[in-house]
């Protein structure tokens, strides 16, 4: 066998092994990330916020459903869902099984593109193209109204283009949200205006963390914005990070916490799912995040850390 043939065979084997890992192992490696953020006003008690995003739920993804439902054992004070819950016209019952116990806790949500429209097969190479050059291709309409009705009936608040005052676990909050900027459904003018001065936390919620949206939240004085959409890049390279963000956000902020402007913090969830037509993750396991919010004067003692896999919640690995 000549040298070129060996190189080609070795490269093919490595490629097949990498794809097998990304599709068969890592995309089911449910991860809980812990992050502490100093964003509360003085005098506010600590608050635990569970950030869940991008479930992209299919009806038969039972392991994912069990793992997400078991997050209720964390006893969060507030749940924030930043959209893309669905990936199939019949996935609403599955999404509700996953979120079921959490719906008994205070929660707020906005929707993303894959709540409104189903996924479609795409050329994977298009994922690596700048988002501005990509043509939006919508799949079949999804039953987002049914999902919204079930979530609001259980007590969660749809903050899409709404401003709400909430009192959660002794924390006075002002919360405002947007419809999905990825589909250009956002209308910031509907929530524009300076935040109240008598709150412990001013929270913005959006699906896609587009810079134009983040700038608007920052200009109005928000303390924290939660977003999803990026999947953390979904494909990451060690030492380089996310290859793309699927939006105008820079790659360095594709997942986790960062500072936006002089005052505001941003947290982007890498999410818990993938499109059924791109069922791979590499160096970017599916995640939910438990955010511990503390007063701004407290030094940030804890850095981000991961609790890996389904073990803490007894989830299996039989998701299909």
C-alpha positions, 0 to 999 in steps of 0.5 A: 500500500503506498503512502497516499493510500495509507493517508486516505484510509487513515483520514477516512477512518478518523473522519468516520470515528469523529462522526460516530462520536459526534452523532452517537455519543456527544449529542446525547451527553446531557450536561448541566452547567453552573454559572454565577453572575453578579447582576442583582441590586444590593439587598437582593437575596441570591436567586437560582435561574434555570436557563433551558433552550433549543430542545428541538424535541422529537416525539421519540427522544425519551432520554432527553425528556426524562433528563429535562424533567429531572432538572426540577430536582434542582429547585430553581426559583425561576425557569427561563426558556429561550425557544426552539422547543419543537422539531416535529409537528407532533412534538408538543406532548413530548416537549410538555413531558420534558418541561412538565415538572418545571411548569409548576415553578415560576417561568418566562419564555419566548419562541424561536424559529423552530417553534414556528416552522419545522426543520428542513434538509439542508446542505451541511456546508451552508451551516459554515456560510456567514448567516447574512448570505443564507437564504431562510428556508422554512419547513412546515408550520408547527403547533406553537399556539398549542405549546403556548396555551399549555405553558401559559395555562400552567402559569408561565409568562409569555414575555414576547413583546411584553414588559412584566413586573415579577416578584420571585423568591424575594427578588423584584424583577422587570422582564421583557422579551422579543419575538425571534430576531433570527426571523426578523420578527423582533419589534423592540419598539414595543418594549423600548424604554428605560428600565424601572429604578426600583427593581433588583433585576432587569432581565431581557429574554430573546431567542437569537442574540443578535447584536442590534437587539443586545445593544437595545437592551443595554441602552435601556439599562438591562442587567442581564439578557438570556438567549439561545439559538447558537447551539454553542456553535454545535461544532467546536474545535479545541483551542479555536472554539465555535466555527460559526454562531448562525447569527451576527454574534461573534464566535467568542460569545457562542455559549456561556456568560460574557459582558455586553457593553459597560454594564449588561451581562449576556448568557447564551445557552448552547441548548439541548438539541439539534436539527434532525437533519444535522444530528451531530455535536462536537466539543459542545455537548447539549446543555442546560444552565443553572445560573446563581444570581448574586448582588453586583458588589459580591466578588465572582468566586465561582467560575463556570463548571460542568456537571456531565451527563445524565448521571445526576438525574438518572437519564439514560442514553437511548434517545434516538 
